[in-house]
Amino acid sequence: MTAATARLDTLIMSRSQAPNSLRESGLPIVHQVATTDSIRTPSLEGHDVALRAAVRSLTVMQKDAIVARSDTELHWRLSSDEGPYLQGDDFAPAPLAHLAAGMAADLLDSVQRSLRGAGRPGEVRLMVDNRYTMEGSLPRGTMVGGALPPEITVFAGGADRAAVTGAVLSGVMASAAVALAATPLTSTFSLTCHGRQISVGRVAALGEPPPSEQERPSEFVPVATAHDGEPLVVKTWDVGRDPADAGSSLQAEQRRELHLTATAGRRPDGLAEIEVQIHRPRGSTFRFLSDEAPSRGGGGRAPDALTYLSAGIGFCFMTQIGRYAKILQRSLGNYHIVQDTRFSYGDVTAHPPVRGGAAAPRTHVFVAPDDEEFAAHALDMSEQTCFIHALCRTQLRTRVKTLPNR
């Protein structure tokens, strides 16, 4: 047994006593924030929307993010935790749940637009199944995260099933979130160690980083919204503290598959309601509310689909880098990231139709470890094991099934 393996076994047997920072903050899991010192969004570079997420670690598994979007002045604070499979506190949704909610909300909006454009309005519900893999040895540095093709099931009414199916497929093609999976994208990174930019390891390199955004203004506090009193994200089913696979994601040697299902529909008030279930490893279920930005015809009453999606990418990377350092019993100091994402919406009415688009995430990593060599290695391993960066770099052919409403 290697020293790293022994440390993993110790972590599995004894749960961390870190404080539940998210609960102690007294803040909602997700809320709109007001600031007089807004986070600057990146340039569009030919895309419709650019988002910047400033993500920081609160404890190893708990994170929060402030996400700003280029076409609105709204800022959202989102928080994330991990379940018992990673010995988290299970207080907030996991990173992959944010990604699943964002993908489902974007697909719902895109498919409904396509059906309306085809003269087939009506109630639409859909399910998105996301699967990921983890295989290899963490102590030997061979552990790799992977992503499998998303599976989409759309329930839509209409007697002409061929026409409905065609409109659904056009809507899926126009989805910006689907473009993230359908296009092979090489994520790029910069690395700042103790305030000084240093060379990255094997990952693709970025140029000079923006300000770290770590010292967030005190004005980042909740502001009143139309949905005060109704949480935008809430746990609807609790897996409990000791499921059979508790601690399974901390094993030194892994060969496993993860599975989440996001189910989305539109409420009478126009908000998208998404329930995300974590089937494997077993995790709690969370319900998300989403509303598109005003530029997309929404009211901005809840985070939009791409805000959830962008937060999920940052949260997943932060879990991996924190997990790696904890297993090796090394410190990354006060670590955080600034992440830029860009998306384009498709247009099914154009001739020929325009597909949705996505650019590779750009992530600026800020750490303060004992030595620079470990910082670069931690970055490499985090990109290598991050499920969502795997989804980005792998060209995945989305599977779509259309069924009558039930």
URRA-V338369 format. One line per field, one symbol per residue. ss: DSSP state (@ for helix, = for strand, . for the rest). A space follows every 50 residues. Layout:
# URRA-V338369
ss: ???
This chain:
# URRA-V338369
ss: ..@@@@@@@@@@@.......@@@@@....=====..............== =======.....=======.....======...@@@........@@@@@@ @@@@@@@@@@@@@@@@@......==============......====... ======....@@@@@@@@@@@@@@.@@@@@@@.....======..===.. ...==..............===..........=====..........@@@ ..==============.....=========....======...@@@.... ....@@@@@@@@@@@@@@@@@@@@@@@........=========..=... ...=..==...======....@@@@@@@@@@@@@@.@@@@@@@.....== ===...
